[in-house]
Amino acid sequence: MKIFITGGAGQLGYDLIKELTKRGFNDYLAPTIDELDITNLSELKKVITDYNPDVIYHLAAYTAVDKAEENKELCYKINVSGTENICTCAKLTNSKVVYISTDYVFQGNKDGIYDVLDEPNPVNYYGYTKYLGEECVKKLKDYLIVRISWVFGINGNNFIKTMLRLASEKDELSVVSDQIGSPTYTKDLARLLVDMIETKKTGIYHATNEGYTSWYEFAKYIFDESNIKIKLNGIKTSEYKTLAKRPLNSRLSKDKLDEENLLRLPSWQDATKRFLEELKEEK
Ligand SMILES: NC(=O)c1ccc[n+]([C@@H]2O[C@H](COP(=O)([O-])OP(=O)(O)OC[C@H]3O[C@@H](n4cnc5c(N)ncnc54)[C@H](OP(=O)(O)O)[C@@H]3O)[C@@H](O)[C@H]2O)c1
């Protein structure tokens, strides 16, 4: 199977490539942004038609959620026009597209857990562009849309690394306690993303580590597991101003994974423990 990857140098891309290689998928092409910019359609067409992949994992995105509110043009260009370009190429080569999306396609005001079939209503500009990307991918014959949330992995900046850094600089921290969702460890997600193409799945999925928590509880768990003593205060979203709005309810239903006989990801606590080990090994 020939696999083309965008965003291979990013947080998720790093673990996806490791997982693919581990499982014997060695025929892949993962150009960096310097080698190939997805907003350049003519170059993209040339590279993708030459390579002729069976599957395109489309991970590349403008991911600076707050900055996106001020840099709308660039965010749109990468997340919407870039994804349209990927779809144009996928049609030429008849490739399956695996598009990674986000909980931010939802407003976060639902009483219950978000199902894959719930109508999106993006909470911020980044979420809006990711939603437009979904709409484009949905027009393809063979696609997967995988919505994820609260991502952490060794090859990127994320909440766990930020908490550990802040704890080394301060002895008191305030963390939002009224946003509920699920962390997603890129190593665990990579396993599922490869399972999905092996078993030729299609359609929309939600994939995160199991269990729901708040950022405050997540931070508390990180500090407890790391034996870090710090005064931790839970605060409300309204007390923590950000340029982009965040959803209060990011709970995503993973029932479709069971229905399609796909293995769920381990609990977020288990994932966090393993990530902290991975961080230690890296040092
Ligand atoms: N991180 C999260 O919490 C989260 C949550 C939900 C969904 N997602 C989605 O998950 C996917 C992977 O996220 P991630 O955390 O791995 O993101 P990431 O670390 O920011 O990686 C994104 C990659 O895309 C590349 N890229 C950006 N613009 C590009 C362009 N025009 N052409 C080619 N490559 C380009 C970036 O290169 P440079 O770094 O050199 O710019 C980077 O290597 C994204 O689609 C994101 O929307 C992420």
The ligand as a MOL file (V3000), in Angstrom:
LIG
                    3D

  0  0  0     0  0            999 V3000
M  V30 BEGIN CTAB
M  V30 COUNTS 48 52 0 0 0
M  V30 BEGIN ATOM
M  V30 1 N -3.2200 19.5600 18.4000 0
M  V30 2 C -4.4810 19.3880 18.7630 0
M  V30 3 O -4.8530 19.5390 19.9500 0
M  V30 4 C -5.5290 18.9770 17.7370 0
M  V30 5 C -6.8400 18.7940 18.1680 0
M  V30 6 C -7.8050 18.4150 17.2320 0
M  V30 7 C -7.4270 18.2110 15.9070 0
M  V30 8 N -6.1350 18.4040 15.5160 0 CHG=1
M  V30 9 C -5.8100 18.1860 14.0900 0
M  V30 10 O -4.8640 17.1310 14.0310 0
M  V30 11 C -3.9620 17.3160 12.9380 0
M  V30 12 C -2.5330 17.1690 13.4170 0
M  V30 13 O -2.3150 18.1140 14.4680 0
M  V30 14 P -0.8970 18.3070 15.1360 0
M  V30 15 O -1.1080 18.6520 16.5610 0
M  V30 16 O 0.0130 17.1710 14.7640 0 CHG=-1
M  V30 17 O -0.4390 19.6400 14.3590 0
M  V30 18 P 1.0090 20.2720 14.1870 0
M  V30 19 O 1.9780 19.6790 15.1440 0
M  V30 20 O 0.8020 21.7580 14.1490 0
M  V30 21 O 1.4290 19.7650 12.7430 0
M  V30 22 C 0.8800 20.2770 11.5750 0
M  V30 23 C 1.9020 20.1090 10.4780 0
M  V30 24 O 1.3660 20.6540 9.2690 0
M  V30 25 C 2.4000 21.3780 8.6340 0
M  V30 26 N 1.8270 22.3840 7.7490 0
M  V30 27 C 1.2100 23.5450 8.0990 0
M  V30 28 N 0.8740 24.2240 7.0010 0
M  V30 29 C 1.2730 23.4920 5.9360 0
M  V30 30 C 1.2300 23.6850 4.5290 0
M  V30 31 N 0.6990 24.7820 3.9940 0
M  V30 32 N 1.7510 22.7220 3.7240 0
M  V30 33 C 2.3030 21.6170 4.2550 0
M  V30 34 N 2.3910 21.3750 5.5680 0
M  V30 35 C 1.8880 22.3130 6.4130 0
M  V30 36 C 3.1740 22.0110 9.7830 0
M  V30 37 O 4.4360 22.4310 9.3640 0
M  V30 38 P 5.1560 23.6410 10.1970 0
M  V30 39 O 5.1620 23.2190 11.6250 0
M  V30 40 O 6.5120 23.7290 9.6070 0
M  V30 41 O 4.2900 24.8460 9.9610 0
M  V30 42 C 3.2250 20.8370 10.7590 0
M  V30 43 O 4.2990 19.9820 10.4660 0
M  V30 44 C -4.3000 18.6960 12.3460 0
M  V30 45 O -5.0670 18.4950 11.1760 0
M  V30 46 C -5.1410 19.3680 13.4190 0
M  V30 47 O -6.0850 20.2690 12.8620 0
M  V30 48 C -5.1770 18.7720 16.4030 0
M  V30 END ATOM
M  V30 BEGIN BOND
M  V30 1 1 1 2
M  V30 2 2 2 3
M  V30 3 1 2 4
M  V30 4 1 4 5
M  V30 5 2 4 48
M  V30 6 2 5 6
M  V30 7 1 6 7
M  V30 8 2 7 8
M  V30 9 1 8 9
M  V30 10 1 8 48
M  V30 11 1 9 10
M  V30 12 1 9 46
M  V30 13 1 10 11
M  V30 14 1 11 12
M  V30 15 1 11 44
M  V30 16 1 12 13
M  V30 17 1 13 14
M  V30 18 2 14 15
M  V30 19 1 14 16
M  V30 20 1 14 17
M  V30 21 1 17 18
M  V30 22 2 18 19
M  V30 23 1 18 20
M  V30 24 1 18 21
M  V30 25 1 21 22
M  V30 26 1 22 23
M  V30 27 1 23 24
M  V30 28 1 23 42
M  V30 29 1 24 25
M  V30 30 1 25 26
M  V30 31 1 25 36
M  V30 32 1 26 27
M  V30 33 1 26 35
M  V30 34 2 27 28
M  V30 35 1 28 29
M  V30 36 1 29 30
M  V30 37 2 29 35
M  V30 38 1 30 31
M  V30 39 2 30 32
M  V30 40 1 32 33
M  V30 41 2 33 34
M  V30 42 1 34 35
M  V30 43 1 36 37
M  V30 44 1 36 42
M  V30 45 1 37 38
M  V30 46 2 38 39
M  V30 47 1 38 40
M  V30 48 1 38 41
M  V30 49 1 42 43
M  V30 50 1 44 45
M  V30 51 1 44 46
M  V30 52 1 46 47
M  V30 END BOND
M  V30 END CTAB
M  END
